């Protein structure tokens, strides 16, 4: 998977149009992640969008075109991939952006890994 610049630009524009100002961009998950208030919210990777949706994770997995995120062989709850077919529709695209932003208010920031002294 590689960074999809067009999708990253679309996400960037959507966040800007929604008035989201505290956005940091980080290269993660083989793409570009958009951190909102210091928390991973949405990522552009290849042709899919990775969304952090929280408790509706299981419900979302029942939708055709949505798949869960697997990391180190284990499913990561709260995270889903939205297929390119679903992203073609602006209403659906914005629904997943809005859903991710809504959960972001309650999501916990990932603790940064501290290195040992002298390492």
N, C-alpha and C positions, 0 to 999 in steps of 0.2 A: 504494500500500500504506500501511496505517496500523497503529498499535499495536493489538494485540488484547489488551485488559486481562485477559480471562479466561485466555488462554493464558499471558500473563506471570505471572499469579498462580499458575497451575498449575506452571510452571517454578520459580518462587520457592519454592513449597511442597515440590516434589520435592527441590530442593537442600537445603532446611532439614531435611527428613526423612532425608536421606542424611548429615546431619552436616557438610555443607559450610559453613564459617563465613567464609572469606575471599572473600566475594562482593561485587563492586561492580557497580552497575547503571548503564549508559550508554545514552543514546539514540543509536542507530546503525542503519544499514541500514533506515531507515524504521520502526524498531521499538525494542524494548528488548533490549539485549544484557546478558548476565550474564557478567561477567568473573570468573574464578576464578584466584586467585593472580596477578592482573595480566594474565591472558591471556584473550582472547575464547573463550568456551566454547559457549554456546547463546544464541540470540536468538528472541524472539517478534516476528513481523512478519506483519500481516494474519492469515490463518488457518494459515499455515505456520510451522514451526519450523526455523530455520537452525542446523545443527550443524557443529562443527569436528571431523571424525572422523579426520583424518590419512591414513595409508597405505591404509585400507580404502575410500577415496574411490571408486576405480574399481569395486570390488566392489559398493559400495552403489548405484551408478548403474544396476546391472542389476536392481534391485528396482523393481517397479511402485509408483509413488507417490513415488519419490525422483527429484529432479532436481539437477543441478549449479548452482553459483552462477556467474553471468556478471557480470563487472565490467569496464566500459569495453570491451566486446566480446570479452573473453578469459575463458576458464574459469579459475576459481580452484580449484586442487587443494586438497584437504583439507576443503572446505566443501560441504555438501549441504543442500537443502531437503527437509523431510519433509512430505508432503501432509496436509491435515486428515483424510482418510479413515484414514490410518495412525495419526494421533494420537487417534482415537476409542477405540482399544484401549489400556488402561492398560499392559498388558505391553509392547506395542510402543513406547509413549511412553517408558516407563522404560528400555527397551533403548537407545534413542537418547540419552537423558540419560546413562546409564552409559557408553556408547561414547564420548561427548564428554568425560566426566570422565576416562576412562582415557587418552585421547590428551592431555588437558590436562597431565598429569604430564610429558610429553615435548615438548610444544609450546613453541615459542619465543615470547616476548613480542614484540609489534610495537614497533619502535624509535620513540620519540616524535620528532616532527619538531622540530628546533631552528630558531628564527628567527635571522636574521642580526642582529648587533649594530647598533643604531641603526634597526632597522626597526620 
